[in-house]
């Protein structure tokens, strides 16, 4: 479910995001969502990549296809 809220942004920042969105064939809103999602992933805080139950995540697979 998406939430609606007002976001105040400096007009020059908004214009830069709008141009970037146009370059990537996205809406300005879609570009802002993408920027926020990428920032959350980089900070390892993206809710879709985190384990919501707080359980230990599985260890990443080591090279060679085995975790042992």
C-alpha positions as CSV (number, residue, x, y, z in Angstrom):
1,X,0.0,0.0,0.0
2,X,1.4,3.4,-0.9
3,X,1.0,6.4,1.4
4,X,0.3,9.9,0.2
5,X,2.1,12.8,1.8
6,X,3.3,16.3,1.0
7,X,7.0,16.7,0.5
8,X,8.7,20.1,0.4
9,X,11.7,20.3,-1.8
10,X,13.9,23.2,-2.9
11,X,12.7,24.2,-6.4
12,X,16.2,23.7,-8.0
13,X,16.4,20.2,-6.5
14,X,12.9,19.4,-7.8
15,X,13.9,20.7,-11.3
16,X,17.0,18.5,-11.3
17,X,14.9,15.4,-10.2
18,X,12.3,16.2,-12.9
19,X,15.0,16.4,-15.6
20,X,16.6,13.1,-14.3
21,X,13.2,11.4,-14.4
22,X,12.6,12.6,-18.0
23,X,16.0,11.2,-19.0
24,X,15.1,7.8,-17.6
25,X,11.5,7.9,-18.9
26,X,10.0,7.9,-15.4
27,X,7.5,10.3,-13.7
28,X,8.9,12.7,-11.2
29,X,7.1,10.8,-8.4
30,X,8.5,7.5,-9.7
31,X,12.0,8.9,-9.8
32,X,11.7,10.1,-6.2
33,X,10.5,6.7,-5.2
34,X,13.5,5.1,-7.0
35,X,16.0,7.4,-5.4
36,X,14.5,6.7,-1.9
37,X,14.5,3.0,-2.5
38,X,18.1,3.0,-3.7
39,X,19.2,5.0,-0.7
40,X,17.4,2.5,1.6
41,X,19.1,-0.4,-0.1
42,X,22.5,1.2,0.1
43,X,22.0,1.8,3.9
44,X,20.7,-1.8,4.3
45,X,17.4,-0.4,5.6
46,X,15.1,-1.3,2.7
47,X,12.1,-3.1,4.1
48,X,11.8,-5.6,1.2
49,X,15.4,-6.7,1.7
50,X,15.3,-6.9,5.5
51,X,13.9,-9.9,7.4
52,X,10.7,-8.5,8.9
53,X,10.5,-11.1,11.7
54,X,13.9,-10.3,13.1
55,X,15.1,-13.9,12.4
56,X,18.8,-14.4,11.4
57,X,19.2,-14.3,7.7
58,X,20.9,-17.1,5.9
59,X,24.6,-16.6,5.2
60,X,25.5,-15.5,1.7
61,X,26.5,-18.3,-0.6
62,X,30.3,-18.7,-0.9
63,X,32.0,-19.0,-4.2
64,X,31.8,-22.5,-5.5
65,X,28.1,-22.9,-4.6
66,X,28.5,-24.2,-1.0
67,X,28.2,-22.6,2.4
68,X,30.3,-25.3,4.0
